[in-house]
């Protein structure tokens, strides 16, 4: 018998401005700040084989995601320039969130000036979906749950 995981615990995203990103995710998606921490250079020196970083510090914020799981946000003192990631490049392209309150979330994001990457779409099952980007250009798919036909 194949064993399975129980749940997705968290997603980690490196951001350019921790406070701005915490505000974005909390105000637009109802996430809540759980805890924060700063890691010093000695932390990264001791874990060099894992992180492969030197001469940097990092502030993190852990946000609770309604419905389960967390979002970890990282702001490094020594940052690389963000790059556009083409959809056909191997790796992660976006995160997706589900909401039963799509119209309200859509209105909330528009009021807050969130950047939309497309017009709101309607899937064949009638559910709405849209792609938006966070302050650093990370793609977020906001969608209604799929309906069983």
MORASUL-V465736 format. One record per residue. SS is DSSP state (h for helix, s for strand, l for the rest). PSI is psi in whole degrees, -180 to 180 (NA if undefined). Layout:
ss->[SS	SS]
psi->[PSI	PSI]
This chain:
ss->[l	l	l	l	l	l	l	l	l	s	s	s	s	s	l	l	l	h	h	h	h	h	h	h	h	h	h	h	h	l	l	s	s	s	s	s	s	s	s	l	h	h	h	h	h	h	l	h	h	h	h	l	l	l	l	l	l	s	s	s	s	s	s	s	l	l	l	l	l	s	s	s	s	s	s	s	l	l	l	l	l	l	l	l	l	l	l	l	l	l	l	l	l	l	s	s	s	s	l	l	l	h	h	h	h	h	h	h	h	h	h	l	l	l	s	s	l	l	l	l	s	s	l	l	l	l	l	s	s	s	s	s	s	l	l	l	l	l	s	s	s	s	s	l	l	l	l	l	l]
psi->[132	129	150	162	164	-34	165	121	-51	166	138	133	129	131	163	-28	104	-48	-43	-41	-39	-46	-45	-53	-34	-45	-29	-27	5	18	156	142	128	-49	162	165	157	132	131	177	-36	-35	-48	-33	-40	-24	37	-35	-28	-54	-28	42	146	155	46	156	167	131	138	154	135	124	139	130	125	134	-12	146	175	162	125	128	134	132	114	146	-28	91	146	155	133	149	146	134	111	147	-28	9	135	131	-175	133	-31	168	156	140	148	139	139	-9	50	-48	-41	-41	-43	-49	-43	-46	-41	-43	-37	1	28	141	121	137	-6	168	155	132	164	123	167	-27	3	-8	145	151	155	153	132	170	148	-180	-21	6	6	134	135	124	124	126	154	156	149	141	138	130	NA]
